Amino acid sequence: MADQDTTEVALCERYAVADVDSHIIEPADLWTSRISSKWGDLVPHVRYHERRQEDYWYIGDKKLYGVGAFAQAGWPEWPPSHPKKLSEALPAAIDPKERLAYMDQVGVYYQVMYPNILGFHSHRFLNQMPRELATECVRAYNDWITEFCSADSRRLIPMTMLPFWNIDESVAEMKRAHEMGHKGVLFAARYDKAGFPRLIDDYWEPLLGLAQEMGLSMNFHVGFLATDDELKGAVDQSKKLDFTRESALVLLGNAQNVAEVVLSGVCHRYPDLKFVSVENGAGWLPFLGESMDWQWLNVGAHKEFPERMLPSEYMRRQIYGMFWFERQSVRAVIDQLQDNLMFETDFPHATSLSPGPASESPSPRVVMEQALGGLPEETIGKVLQHTATKLYNLEPPVRN
């Protein structure tokens, strides 16, 4: 895509930039229009919250979040203020054609799409409704995101949610979603925290083995499978100091997930299966690899497990990360893991790369230049486009 003689051209024009973490804002009728009314108000639905003067998501009588709580891009007031109804949100957050126009504006060609309600409330689907209904909700979401991305299936990339509480249903849904064009799987490394076997257990082999065979990556998104208590400080934006501390620490959470798949033997057992740390930044990845290597060698693990590689070698082979706000720390990642690093915007969340009247963020166009300017062209191409297009098996770009 890039021309070595046109380095004065903006990076987003030289490359078909892949934004590998963005979010859709679920419409109010996503589940009520697709799931039988026999389940009543257990089906996720929206109703007006009188005291807050806001439309809210509910499962039964349990309140989740406001419909616009994750749609703060472009909002004129600082968090925790946010749109109180979907019609107040930035159109690009909810309409696929508007999303494509916005992507052109900010210099992004591809966008990988993650959920909000299912992503940050998976424990509610697991614990507050019958498993049969929860599975129907997952299928309905996968159908809907496929429809959303059909506005341009080359550029809008759906990721599969699984009914992880049922391994057979998960295998079937992964196959079905892949046939619909999904390019990866939203997953967790520590399902044992929710009462399921660890990933190294044979229980997961039908799913992980098939994902490896199909070339589908397993994507660990920040906050996925976390409880309300675990996420409270990182989502309550009214307490600015607490939010800053807790959200920064939450972004280090995938270190546990990466360590789990590397050290438990998952990466060793599935050598072609790729794992992606999503919306967690990247600067900590080199430290984690170096730290695990040091501990591995100095405790004598290499003597007890001589068939294993060093932890950092598994990371280079199978672990991927991404950045959006980092400038200096991302250079260390490029030095050690340039084949494993990608770019994201986190649109339309509050701290995404979304310029606006209540945001200090530059445009993604500017961030690309600030973070990657002056690096070798081959390296820039990997980070902005080629690593993602290979990992997610994306179609070649078509530009006018």
N, C-alpha and C positions, 0 to 999 in steps of 0.2 A: 504493500500500500504506500509505503514511504518512498520518496525519491531523495537519494543522497545529496542531490544538487539543489534541493529546495528547502534547506533547513531554516530559512527565514519564514516559511509558512508555519502557521500555528500548528501545534501538535495535534489538536483535534481535527485539523484538516488533512494532516499527513497520515493519520491512522483512523480506522473505524473503531473508536474508543468503546470498550466494553465496561459498562457500569455494572459490577457484579453483585451489588446489593442495593436494591430499591424496594419500595413497598407500594402496595395498592391499598386504597381505603375501601373496605367492603361496603357495598350498597345495603340499604336497610332491608331489602327483600331477598337478599342472597339465599337464605335458608327457608324463609316462609314461603317463597314461590316455588321451591324445589322439593320440599319434604312434606309428607302426609300430615294433614291437620290432626290426625289421631293422637299425635304426641302433645297436642295443646301448647301451652306456653313454655314447655321444656325446649322447644325449638328456639334457637337463638333469634331474638327479635329486638326491635327498637320501639321504645315508647318514651313519652315525654316525662321528664323529671321536674315536677312542679317547683320544688324548693330551689333547685339549681337552674331552673329555666333553660333546660337543655335536653336534647334527644340523647338517650342512653341505650346501650346494649344490655340486654337481660337474658339470663337463662333461668326460666321459672321466675322466682322473685329475687334472685341473686343479681345484683347490679355489677356490671363489668366496668366499661369505660364509656365516656361520651363518644358519639360517633365521629367527632372531629378531633379527638384527643391526640391522634397521631398525624394530624394533617396541618402542622403549624408552618410549613413552608409558605413564605410570602405573607404571613399573618402580620397585621400592623402593630400588635402589642407583644411584649415580651412574655415568655412562659411564666406561669402556667396558663395564661390566657390562650384560648384556642377557639376555633369555630364551634359554635353550639348546635349547628345543624349542617348537614352535608352541602346545602346550597351556598353556604358561606365559605367553603373550602376552595383552595386554588383548583380550577377546573382540571388541571393536569393530574391532580391526585386521584380523580375519580372517573375520568373519561379517557378512553384509549386514544382517540384521535387528538385530543388536547395533549395527552402525554407525548405522543410522537412529535408534535410541534414544539413542545417544551424541550424535548431531547435535542432537537435540531438547534434550538436557541442556545443551549448550554454546552453544545459540542460533544454530545454522546450519541453513539450509533446504536449500540445494543443496551438493553436493560434487563437484568435478571430480577424477577418479581417474587417477593416474599409476602406472606400474609401478616396481618396485625392481630386480629382476634384469635385465630387458631395458633398463631405463633407465640403470643404472649399469654394465652389462656388455655394452653393445651391441658393443663391439670384440671381445669374446670370441666372440659369435655370428658375427661377421664373419670372424674369423681362426682359430677352433679347430674348425670343423665345415664340412662341405660346404655350398655355397650352397643346394642343394635342401633340406637338413635345416633350415638357418637360416630359410628361407622358411616351411617347415612350422611351425616354432616360433612365428614371428610370427603366422601365421593361428590357431594354437591359442590363443595368448594373447588375441588379439582376440575369439575365440569365448568364451573363459572370462570375460573382463571384461564382455562383454555379458550373460552369464548372471548374473554377480554383481550387476550394476546392474539386472537385471530385477526385483529385490525391490521397487524403486520407481523406474521409469525416468524419472519426472518429477524426482526429487531426486538420484539417483546418476548421474553423467555420465561415460561412458567416452570415453577419448581413444585414437586409433588409432596403433598402432605400424606402421611400414612396413618392408618388405624393401628398404631404400634402395639395396642393392647391385644391384638390377635395376629399371630405370625402368618397364618394362612391367608387371612384377609389382606394383610400387608403385602404379601407376595403378589396376590392377584391384583391389588390396586396399583402396585408399581408397574406391573406389566401393562395394565389398562392405560395408565397415564402416559407411559412411554409411547404407546401406540398413538396417543393423542398429540404427541409432540413435546412432552415434558423432557427437560434436559438434565435433571438432577433431583435429589431427594433431600427434603428437610428432615434432619435426624438429630439424635442425641447420643452422646457417648456414655452417659451414666443413667441408663434406664433402671439400673439396680437401685437407685435412689427412690424409684417409684414402685419397688417391689418386684421387678422383673430380673431375669438373670443378667450377668455382665455380658458385654459384647463378645468376649472370648468364648462364651459357652456355646455348645452345639445348638442350642435353641435358636440362635440367630443365623446359623449357617445357611438355611434355605434362602434367606433374604440377602445376606451379605455376599454369599457365593453367586447368586443371580445378578446382583448389582455389579459385581466385578465382571461377570461374563457379558453383561449388557453395556459395560463402559459407562455406568452412571456413578457420579460422585455422591458422597454422603456429606451433607453440609450442616455444620454445627453453628446455628445462629444464636447470637447473644440472647439470653432470656428464655430460650426455648426449654420447656419443661420446668422452669423455675416457679416456685410458689409465690404467692402474693407477698409473703413476709420477706422472701429473699430479694424481691425486686422493689420493695416499697421505697427505700431511700433513693433508688436509681430512677424512679418514675415520678416521685413527688417533687415537682419543680417549684413549689411555693417556698420551700426552704432552700435558698440558693446555695449556702455553704454545704449543707448536707448533701444536696443533689450533686454538687461538683465532686465531693469526695466519693460518694457511693457509686456514681455513674462511672467515674474513672477507674475505680476498683473492679466494678462489674466487667469492664472491658478486658480485664486480665483473666476472667473466668475460664476462657477456653484453654488456658494453659493446663487446667485439670483434664480437659477432654483430650487434648493432644497427648499429654502424658499417659492417659489411660490407653489409647489405641496403640501407642508406641511400646509402652513397657509391659502391658498385659499380653502382648503377642499377637494382637489383631493385625497389625501391619505385616508381621512375619507370616501369619497364616494366609492373608489375602494380599499377596505382593503387588497386584495390579489395581487394587482398589484405592481410590483417591479420597482424601478427607479434606474439607475446606473449613477454615475458621472464618465465620462471617460476622461482620460488624463488630470486630474486636480490636481493630488496629493491628499493626504488624511489628512494631519496634521490639516487642518482648520475645519474638520468635528466636532470634539468634541466641539470646541469653538462655532461653529454655533449653535449646539444643546443647549448648556448651555446658550448662549446669548438669543436665542429665548425663552427658558423657563423663564428666568429672566424677559424679557420684557412682556411676556404673563401673568405672575402672577402679576406683579407690575402695569400693566395697567388695571387689572381686567378682562382680556379676559376670564378667566376661569369661571367668574360669568355670563358673557354674553353668553358663549357657553359651558354650563355645560356638554353637551353630548360629547365634544371633550377631547381627551387625551392631555398630554403635548406634545409640538412639538418634544422633544427629543425621546419620546416614539414612535411617528410615524417614526422617523428616524431609530430607532432600528428595527422596524418592516418591513420597506419598502425601505430604502435608502441604497445603496451600493457605495463604493468607492474603489480606487486602488492606488498603489504607484509604483514608479520605482526608483527614486534617493534618497528618504528620508531614513534617518537612525534614528536620535533621535526622530523626531516628530512622526514617525510611531508607537513608543512605546505607546504614549498616546492614539492613535487610538485603538491599541490592548487592552489597559486597559478598554476602554469603548465600543468599537464597534468591537470586534474581530470576531463576526459572520458576519460582513458586509464588511470586508476588503479582497481585492484580490491583485494580483501581475500583473504587466505589464512591457513591455520593450519599447514600442513605436517604434519599428523597422519599417522602416529604416530611421526615421527622424534624423535631425542634432543633437538633444540633447537626443537621445535614448540611451539605454544600448547597445551600439555598439562599442566595442574597435576598434581602428584603428590608423593610423599615425597622424590624426588630431582630436583626441578625448581623453579626460581624463577619459572616462568611463571604469570601469572594466567590465569583462564578467558578464552576468546575474548570472552565477554560483557563482561568488564571492559576488555579491550584496545580493543574498539570504542569504548567510552565515553571512555577516556583519549585515544585518538588523534583522535577525530572530534567529541567533545562540543563544543558551542558553534558549530559551523560551520552555514552555511545548510542548511536542510532539503533543498533541491534537491541540494546537493553531497553530503550524506551518502547520499541515495538513490542517486546515481550510483555512488559508491564501493562501497557495500555490496550493491547489487542490480542496478540498471538497466543499467550498462555491461556487466556479465557476461551478463545475460539476453539483451541485444541481440547481443553479440559471439558467444556460443555458441548463439544461437537456442534458448533454454530455454523450456520450457512455463510458462505462468503458474502461480503457486503456488496450491495448494489447501490450506486450513487448516481444522481443525475449529472 
